[in-house]
Every structure is written in C-alpha cells, then in structure tokens.
Amino acid sequence: MSAEQQDPRIGPNAILQVVAALRARHGETVTLGVLSRAGLASVIEHPPEHMVAERDVIALHGSVRRELGTDAARAVMVGAGIGTGDYLLAHRIPALAQRVLRASPARLASRMLLAAISKHTWTFAGSGECKFTAGHPVLVTIRGCPACRGEHAPAAICDYYAKTFERLYGVLVHPAAHVRETTCMATGADACRFEISWTR
C-alpha cells in the first residue's frame, strides 16, 4: 500500500483557495469561524505549504456549507476552484506546455491535458478514484470525492472541482469550455461525474 493510500493527502490549494475565497466574500471573522468549526483555526497563522490531510479538506468543505448555506457556499467554492486553476496555470504547468496546448486543436489539446492530469489525480482526489474518458464531451468520474464526502444535498455541490477543470480547459483547450456536474455522491449517486464540453 502506498503512502498516499495509508495517509491520504491532497494539494494545499483545496484549503488555501477556499480560505482566500472565504476572506474575499465574507471577511476575516466569518473565515475564522468556518475554519474553527472544521478544526482548522491554525491555518490562519500557519497556511499549509505542502500536501494536506484529506480529512482536513473534507472537514473544511463541509464546514463551509454548514456555516454559510448552499448558495453562499457555492459562490465560495466557485471562487476557490477558479483560484486553484489560476495557481496551477501560474506555477504547475510549464509555459511551453501551455503554448503547445493553446496552439493545438481542441480535441488534441484535451487529450494531452488529460494525460498530464491523470498522472497526478491523487494530488486532488486523495483516496478517491478519478477516471477520465476523452471525447466531446470529456467525462470525468470521481468515486469517493473529497469535496462532498459524507454530505447530503438535493443537487450537485462539487463546484470546487467543476470550476478548477473549467478554468484549465478554458485557458488551455477552448475559451468556451464549460463543465457540468451530472451526478453527485451528495445526492446519492455512486460517483461524482462531470462533463467538459466546448463549442465545436
């Protein structure tokens, strides 16, 4: 069993970008309250610089929904997803690779981007299982999704992942890229599924 399976970890943006979006929309007091109820008040003074425990991500994302309600939480997670996409573009995807992707036809660029993402799924899905099916639309399936694990909702709530994918695809594959979550574990589905599409 790998280290990731024994102690599931996720990239720190799943916390850092949520905190940034909370601060931008609700201020420091509300942000501290949400973090405290998730058992993560120390993040204010000591933002994570390395991979974080999956359980902390699950706790924070759940705390945002419980403390803010569905609509306000959705806005925070949309902002956090966009912020994560921007971070990856600025710091994790080489400039040359970005130029190649943007210069390629959308379907080819999509396949290349999926190949790169698929090598690092554990960094954002933790102990969950993530699979991609190339095509148009692209299909993304996350079983054991950390963004909604243990949650119950009448509609899909994994805006964090949807907007991260949408930001990357919008910059690197096609400016009209759109991501829609078609099934969500929070509603009782067996997995969270996303469709990534763009105008042909």
Secondary structure by P-SEA (a helix, b strand, c coil): cccccccccccccccaaaaaaaaacccaaaaaaaaaaacccccccccccccccaaaaaaaaaaaaaacccaaaaaaaaaaaaaaaaaaaaccccaaaaaaaaaccaaaaaaaaaaaaaaccccccccbbbbbbbcccbbbbbcccccccccccccccaaaaaaaaaaaaaccccccbbbbbcccccccccbbbbbbbccc
